[in-house]
Amino acid sequence: MFKFLAITIGLCAIAIFGVRRISKLPSRYDRKPRYVNSWNALDQGIDPTIQERDLK
């Protein structure tokens, strides 16, 4: 009985760690852009209506 319980707990632990590891993998669609343009500026909290000359 003890062997069965130990094997069951071990398999459950392996399954839990496996699921956690897989869930931490980044999605291929969740990548940050290489440069910020007006299309993706709002995603990063940047107001695209502010011109670069206004920031200087």
C-alpha positions in Angstrom: 0.0 0.0 0.0 2.8 2.4 0.9 4.6 1.7 -2.5 1.4 2.5 -4.4 0.9 5.7 -2.5 4.5 6.8 -3.0 4.3 6.1 -6.7 1.0 8.0 -7.1 2.4 11.0 -5.2 5.5 10.9 -7.3 3.6 10.8 -10.6 1.3 13.6 -9.5 4.3 15.7 -8.6 5.9 15.1 -12.0 2.7 15.9 -13.8 2.2 19.2 -11.8 5.8 20.3 -12.5 5.4 19.4 -16.2 2.2 21.4 -16.5 3.8 24.4 -14.7 6.8 24.3 -17.0 4.7 24.1 -20.2 2.5 26.9 -19.0 5.5 29.3 -18.6 6.6 28.9 -22.2 5.9 32.2 -24.1 3.4 32.1 -26.9 4.8 32.8 -30.3 2.3 35.6 -30.8 3.3 37.4 -27.5 6.5 38.9 -28.7 7.5 42.6 -28.3 8.1 44.5 -31.5 11.7 45.4 -32.4 10.8 49.1 -32.7 7.9 51.2 -31.7 5.7 52.7 -34.3 2.3 54.4 -34.1 0.5 51.1 -34.5 1.9 49.5 -31.4 2.8 52.6 -29.3 -0.4 52.5 -27.3 0.2 48.9 -26.3 3.3 50.2 -24.4 1.5 53.2 -22.9 3.0 55.8 -25.3 0.8 58.4 -26.8 1.5 58.4 -30.6 0.1 61.9 -31.0 3.0 63.4 -29.2 5.7 64.3 -31.7 9.4 63.7 -31.1 10.1 67.5 -31.2 7.6 68.0 -28.4 9.6 65.6 -26.2 12.9 67.5 -26.4 
